[in-house]
Amino acid sequence: MLRAMIVDDEVPARSELRYLLRQTGRVDQITEAGSAREAVEKLMEGRPDVMFMDISMPKTSGMQLAEALHKLRNPPAVVFVTAYSEYALEAFDVNAVDYLMKPVETDRLNQALDKVQAHIKPEQQKRASIERIPVEKGGRKVLVPIDRIRYIEAKDDYSCIYTDTDRYLSTISLARLEKELIPHGFFRVHRGYIVNLQYVEDVEVLPSGILQLGVNGITDKKISVSRRRVVQLKHALGL
C-alpha cells in the first residue's frame, strides 16, 4: 500500500482525487495540502511515497515545488494532475513519474500508480538493506529500528542514539552511521550530530547566525547546524 499527498489549492479537486485514490484500493494514507508551503510543512511530519500535485498554484507553483523536491535525498515520486497539457515536457525535466489531465479517469490513475510503484520499488529494496541498528542497553545488545531514531550524537568513542523515549550507546562510529543512514533520510548537520530529517519540526536562526533544529519528540534539546552544512540542509528540507 502507498502513502500519498495531494497538493492542490482547490478543495473540490483534492476531494475528488482523494475519492479516486481510495477507490483504487492501493493507497492507505492520504494527506492534503492547499499550497506548496503547506506541503513542505507536512513533509517534515512524514514523507509520502508519492505526491499528486497541481501545477498552477498561487505563489509557489507545483513545478517549482517539484524542482525543490528533486534536491532531497530519497524524494517522493511526483505525479502532476493538471488541466494544462502544455507543461508535460517540462514536467519530465523535473523527473515527474506521470502527468495526468483533469478530470482524472480511474483507469489512467491506476496506470500512474503502476508507474509510481515501479519507480519506488528499487528504493524500497535499497532501504530494506538496513532497518535496525545494534546498540548497547543494560549490558545487552538491542536492535533499534532506524525509523524510531530522532538523532545521533558523537560521545567520545561511542555514538549516542536518541529515540523519543530512550537513549542508547553504539560502538559504531558516526562516520559509518552517516554512510548507512543517508539513504534513509538522515543528514549530518554537524561533525557531532546526525539528524533524521523526517522528525525536524522547526528551524530557528539565532542572533549569531547559527541555525538550530527542533526535533519532534525531543523537548530538552536544540541541535546546532554547522555553518558549512546550512545550504545543503536547506536543500534537503526543501527550504
C-alpha positions as CSV (number, residue, x, y, z in Angstrom):
1,M,0.0,0.0,0.0
2,L,1.2,3.5,-0.8
3,R,1.3,6.7,1.2
4,A,0.2,9.7,-0.9
5,M,-0.1,13.5,-0.6
6,I,-2.4,15.6,-2.7
7,V,-1.2,19.2,-3.3
8,D,-3.8,21.5,-4.9
9,D,-5.2,24.9,-3.9
10,E,-8.7,23.9,-4.9
11,V,-10.6,21.9,-2.3
12,P,-13.0,20.2,-4.7
13,A,-10.1,18.9,-6.8
14,R,-8.4,17.5,-3.7
15,S,-11.6,15.8,-2.6
16,E,-12.2,14.2,-6.0
17,L,-8.7,12.9,-6.2
18,R,-8.8,11.6,-2.6
19,Y,-12.0,9.7,-3.5
20,L,-10.5,8.2,-6.7
21,L,-7.3,7.1,-4.8
22,R,-9.4,5.4,-2.1
23,Q,-11.4,3.6,-4.9
24,T,-8.2,2.1,-6.3
25,G,-7.6,0.2,-3.0
26,R,-3.9,0.9,-3.4
27,V,-3.4,3.9,-1.1
28,D,-3.9,3.6,2.6
29,Q,-2.6,7.0,3.8
30,I,-3.6,10.3,2.2
31,T,-2.6,13.8,3.4
32,E,-3.6,17.0,1.7
33,A,-2.0,20.4,1.3
34,G,-3.5,23.6,-0.2
35,S,-0.2,25.2,-1.1
36,A,3.5,24.3,-1.7
37,R,4.4,25.8,1.7
38,E,1.9,23.6,3.5
39,A,3.2,20.6,1.5
40,V,6.7,21.3,2.8
41,E,5.5,21.6,6.4
42,K,3.7,18.3,6.1
43,L,6.7,16.6,4.6
44,M,8.5,17.4,7.8
45,E,5.9,15.3,9.7
46,G,6.4,12.3,7.4
47,R,7.4,11.7,3.8
48,P,4.8,10.1,1.4
49,D,5.7,7.7,-1.4
50,V,4.1,9.9,-4.0
51,M,2.8,13.5,-4.3
52,F,0.0,14.3,-6.7
53,M,0.4,18.0,-7.5
54,D,-1.4,20.6,-9.4
55,I,0.9,22.9,-11.4
56,S,-1.0,26.2,-11.3
57,M,-1.0,27.3,-7.7
58,P,-0.6,30.8,-6.0
59,K,2.9,31.9,-5.0
60,T,4.9,28.7,-5.5
61,S,3.8,26.6,-8.4
62,G,3.8,22.8,-8.5
63,M,6.7,22.8,-10.9
64,Q,8.8,24.9,-8.5
65,L,7.9,22.6,-5.7
66,A,8.9,19.6,-7.8
67,E,12.3,21.2,-8.5
68,A,12.8,21.6,-4.8
69,L,11.8,18.0,-4.0
70,H,14.2,16.8,-6.6
71,K,17.1,18.1,-4.4
72,L,16.1,15.9,-1.5
73,R,17.7,12.6,-0.7
74,N,15.1,9.9,-1.4
75,P,12.4,12.3,-2.7
76,P,8.8,11.1,-3.1
77,A,7.6,10.3,-6.6
78,V,5.8,13.2,-8.3
79,V,2.7,12.9,-10.4
80,F,1.3,16.1,-11.8
81,V,-2.5,16.4,-12.0
82,T,-3.4,19.5,-14.1
83,A,-5.8,21.0,-16.6
84,Y,-2.9,22.2,-18.7
85,S,-1.2,20.0,-21.3
86,E,1.5,22.4,-22.3
87,Y,3.7,21.7,-19.2
88,A,4.1,18.0,-20.0
89,L,7.7,18.2,-21.3
90,E,8.7,20.5,-18.5
91,A,7.3,18.1,-16.0
92,F,9.6,15.3,-17.1
93,D,12.6,17.6,-16.8
94,V,11.9,17.5,-13.0
95,N,11.7,13.7,-13.1
96,A,7.9,13.5,-12.7
97,V,6.7,9.9,-12.9
98,D,3.5,10.7,-14.7
99,Y,1.3,13.6,-15.9
100,L,-2.5,13.3,-15.5
101,M,-5.1,15.6,-17.1
102,K,-8.1,16.7,-15.2
103,P,-10.7,15.3,-14.9
104,V,-8.8,12.2,-13.9
105,E,-10.1,8.8,-15.0
106,T,-9.8,5.7,-12.8
107,D,-8.0,3.6,-15.4
108,R,-5.5,6.4,-16.1
109,L,-4.9,6.8,-12.3
110,N,-4.2,3.1,-11.9
111,Q,-1.6,3.4,-14.7
112,A,0.0,6.2,-12.8
113,L,0.1,4.2,-9.6
114,D,1.7,1.3,-11.6
115,K,4.5,3.7,-12.6
116,V,4.8,5.0,-9.1
117,Q,5.3,1.5,-7.7
118,A,7.8,0.6,-10.4
119,H,9.7,3.9,-9.5
120,I,9.9,3.4,-5.8
121,K,10.5,-0.4,-5.7
122,P,14.3,-0.2,-6.2
123,E,14.4,2.5,-3.5
124,Q,12.4,0.3,-1.1
125,Q,14.7,-2.6,-1.7
126,K,17.8,-0.4,-1.0
127,R,16.2,0.8,2.2
128,A,15.5,-2.7,3.3
129,S,19.2,-3.4,3.4
130,I,19.4,-1.7,6.9
131,E,16.4,-1.4,9.1
132,R,17.8,-1.7,12.6
133,I,20.9,-0.5,14.4
134,P,22.6,-2.7,17.1
135,V,23.1,-0.8,20.3
136,E,24.1,-1.4,24.0
137,K,21.4,-1.2,26.7
138,G,21.8,-2.5,30.2
139,G,24.6,-4.8,29.3
140,R,22.8,-6.4,26.4
141,K,22.5,-5.9,22.7
142,V,19.3,-4.3,21.4
143,L,18.2,-3.7,17.8
144,V,16.7,-0.2,17.4
145,P,14.5,0.4,14.2
146,I,16.0,3.3,12.3
147,D,12.6,4.9,11.8
148,R,12.5,5.4,15.6
149,I,15.8,7.3,15.7
150,R,15.5,11.1,16.1
151,Y,19.1,12.0,16.1
152,I,22.6,10.6,16.9
153,E,25.4,12.4,18.8
154,A,29.1,11.6,18.9
155,K,30.2,10.8,22.5
156,D,34.0,10.1,22.8
157,D,34.5,6.7,21.2
158,Y,30.7,6.0,21.1
159,S,27.7,7.1,19.2
160,C,24.7,8.1,21.4
161,I,21.4,7.2,19.6
162,Y,18.2,9.0,20.7
163,T,14.7,8.0,20.1
164,D,11.7,9.9,21.5
165,T,11.7,7.7,24.6
166,D,15.2,6.4,25.2
167,R,18.9,6.8,24.7
168,Y,21.3,4.0,23.5
169,L,25.1,3.7,23.1
170,S,26.6,2.2,19.9
171,T,30.3,1.4,19.2
172,I,29.6,2.2,15.5
173,S,31.3,5.5,14.6
174,L,29.3,8.5,13.5
175,A,31.1,8.4,10.1
176,R,30.0,4.8,9.4
177,L,26.4,5.5,10.7
178,E,26.3,8.5,8.3
179,K,27.0,6.3,5.3
180,E,24.5,3.7,6.4
181,L,21.7,6.2,7.2
182,I,21.9,8.8,4.5
183,P,19.8,6.8,2.0
184,H,17.1,6.7,4.8
185,G,16.6,10.4,5.1
186,F,19.3,11.2,7.7
187,F,21.6,14.2,7.4
188,R,24.9,15.0,9.1
189,V,24.2,18.6,10.3
190,H,27.4,18.9,12.4
191,R,30.6,16.9,13.0
192,G,28.9,15.7,16.2
193,Y,25.3,15.2,15.0
194,I,23.2,13.2,12.6
195,V,19.5,14.0,12.4
196,N,16.5,12.1,11.0
197,L,15.1,14.8,8.7
198,Q,11.5,13.4,8.9
199,Y,11.4,14.5,12.6
200,V,12.7,18.0,12.1
201,E,9.8,20.3,13.1
202,D,11.3,23.7,13.3
203,V,14.4,25.7,12.2
204,E,15.5,28.7,14.3
205,V,18.1,31.2,13.3
206,L,19.9,32.7,16.4
207,P,21.2,36.3,16.5
208,S,24.7,34.9,16.0
209,G,23.5,33.4,12.7
210,I,23.7,29.8,13.9
211,L,20.8,27.5,12.9
212,Q,19.2,25.3,15.5
213,L,16.8,22.4,14.8
214,G,13.9,21.4,16.9
215,V,13.2,17.7,16.7
216,N,9.8,16.1,17.2
217,G,9.8,14.1,20.4
218,I,12.9,15.8,21.9
219,T,11.8,18.6,24.2
220,D,15.0,19.4,26.1
221,K,17.5,20.0,23.3
222,K,18.1,22.0,20.1
223,I,20.6,20.8,17.6
224,S,23.1,23.3,16.1
225,V,23.9,23.1,12.4
226,S,27.4,23.7,11.2
227,R,27.7,26.8,9.0
228,R,29.2,24.9,6.1
229,R,26.2,22.5,6.1
230,V,23.4,25.1,6.2
231,V,22.9,25.4,2.4
232,Q,22.9,21.6,1.9
233,L,20.5,21.2,4.8
234,K,18.1,23.8,3.4
235,H,18.0,22.0,0.1
236,A,17.4,18.7,1.9
237,L,14.5,20.2,3.7
238,G,13.1,21.9,0.7
239,L,13.6,25.4,2.2
